[in-house]
Amino acid sequence: MEQMRLGHNQRLEEITVNADINESLALLKHDSQPSGVKWADGLRASVRPVITYAFFLLFTTVKVSALYVLVVDQGMEFVVALPQIWDPETQALFAAVMSFWFGQRALAKARGQ
């Protein structure tokens, strides 16, 4: 029974990996088909990086501002204020962004899952 369960789990993992690969291939195929209009192709290619850079700039501005307020305005020491801005919600958001850009499977392997 244990061998059957292990075989079943291995097959489910194989199906999941194949689905991830097929999804990535479909996205790459869609993004690599030029429309023939240079400015439209350039715009399409720039959407993800521009949104990523804008989000990173906004995120950094908010976090640095919060750190500034805690340290300068409220007189908190830097080593005490830093964990205040690197809270569990921020950690989850950071993990989501990293997972998007670098792949959930790679992060799962790094965590030993």
Buried (B, 14 or more C-beta within 10 A) or exposed (E): EEEEEEEEEEEEEEEEEEEEEEEEEEEEEEEEEEEEEEEEBEEBEEEEEEEEEEEEEEBEEEBEEBBEEBBEEEEBEEEEBBEEBEEEEBEEEEEEBEBEEEEEBEEEEEEEE
